[in-house]
Amino acid sequence: MTMALPLLLLVPPEAPEVPEARHRVPTGPRRTAPRPGPASGPRAADPRPLRGLAILLGAAALALLPTAAAGTDLGALGGLGLAGVLPVAAWAAVGFAVAACLVELLGPAPSARVLGGLTAVLALCTTGLASVVESAARMPVAWLHAGFIDAIAAAGRVPTGVDARFSWAGFFAQWAWIRDAAGLTDLDAVLRFAPPVVALVWATAVLVLARRLIGGVRAPWVAAWLFLGLNWIEQDYFSPQAAAMLVVVAIWVVALGPLATARPPLTDAAAGVAARLRALPGLVTTSAARWRSPHPATPPRVVLGGWALISLGFVALAVSHQLTPFALLAQLAVLVVAGRLWGGRGLVVVLLVAVVTWIVLGGQEFWLNQLALATGDVGQAGGSVASALTDRLVGDPGQLAVKAARVVLALATVGLAAVGAWIRWRRHGELVWLPLALAPAGLVLVQSYGGEVFLRVLLYALPFLAVLGAEALRALRHRGRRVGTVALVLGAAVLFAAVVTVRGGNDAYVSLTPAEVSLTRQVLDAAPAGSTVLPLSPVVPMLVDRVGEVAQTPTTCDALADDPVRCALADRPLEIVSLPVVDAEGVVLRGERPGWSRAAMLAIAATGRYRVTHDDGGLALVLTRTTP
């Protein structure tokens, strides 16, 4: 990064970016712009030297990844997570990837193809760094999803009475079909590399949205990179939520493209606040004329196609995820009130019908037997706040630093977007995008996700927050080119170093190896149908196999680790599994001594009710019950 800074400061200034005027109402006959004559000013700078440097930096970033993987000591993971064990090569790869993107972006004529390739490199070196240096997918819940898919593929139907998530089995059924059609025996590689691929697709959609909402040549790329840099939420692992967000961003691309209504921008900066409120095109509508959105400047067949695609997206969401349709509904309502979506009221009705139909028919088992899961937290916003913040701010100093950084990043994201929203308001009289981004916040009051709902709300808002953030950064650079360039370079370096640190902050207790996953599968495969196999702690990748055939969830305690001997003797599972991640979880989150999990397993065995049937000499142990 420091090597590229002097070169970036020598980049010739570009003309100020002009936002797209797609909402401007024509006032006269269309005129053809005159053809430009021979250049009379200074000769344009040659972009090839800087482009060559950008490509070289990107190639260097990729070349360093194997060295980074070989030099990462995953056995030394602690409270700081992945950042505490990454070698210099890994951080150099991150720096080179960031520098490559900025060198090309700030050059005299940035190439979209080159920027696209460098953005893919950036996603792999930041969001995907854990996928590169770790030999198996992180997140036990990702392996649980793989187990759900395996259960559907094996049985040829969706199991009943097993898990509430099976009431929204669209994602699992889709991947069961893909797995069978491809002739795969497992999805281990898909699980491992899902995060960078999913995040890159999301960022591509943000790029398209930014081109439509704020326009320009460079600002949309900044929005896409902001999205990658601020996406520490880690909902891009292999999950229904990740797939649902893919559908959501596709819906936004269509809704804010061919279905976006034409609105004249407010350009009179001298107009008072009262005049702006009376004529605000993006938020306040005071007449029937404004409620009836003007037709978009799009051929009717394209509009019909857009409605059809969005409706299909609604159906896909309704059968695949519980929370996302309601977040999207809140955001669509803002667009409808603002009059910015052609046919928006009809689309809202379609989404409501799809969701209600699926809950009543397809999700019948859920609302008949497990409705308390959906209603238990209604109105308990205070409890959600405690769960999201107070209850999670635990652990050793490394864990506390990572969690504090997450709070800072979240606040900075909203703060930067608020600045961008203010700029859009002052320059264009447009104030719809920040309310649109924050509309899902109401889910905090009506939801069943506990503290995790705050992460989901931030995820739903992030595409628009990133676009508004890019608007704020563009304004900063236009105020002073050199100061803005320095701020952009240093800010990007800090941001992507921070997102690598924050995303990998939990890796001490979510990082798994293929051997550990294989051991869990072997135990489950050998268990008789109808028996119970339990983990010492939920961080073990249970439910990776035999879902619906072997019980794998404790009933007496939330986790056996809460009181190992008492809980084990109360639940009486056939087998108990513990892995190194269990020990790490206790050490970094609860202040346990290293080796506590082994001591707990041996204490259970000492009761005489269990015997050790697998012991690698370390922290991977399996106990089998000795009594009927």
GIWOUR-V808773 format. One record per helix or strand of 3 or more residues. SS is the DSSP state (H for helix, E for strand). FROM is the first residue (numbers start at 1). LEN is the number of residues. Records with the same first field share a line. If there is no record, write none. Layout:
SS=FROM-LEN, FROM-LEN
This chain:
H=2-8, 48-24, 74-3, 81-4, 88-18, 112-14, 129-5, 140-16, 164-5, 170-13, 188-26, 219-12, 240-16, 273-7, 288-4, 300-19, 324-15, 344-19, 364-6, 371-5, 381-10, 397-32, 432-13, 450-30, 481-23, 507-4, 514-13, 560-3, 564-8, 580-11, 596-10
E=532-4, 575-4, 610-6, 621-5
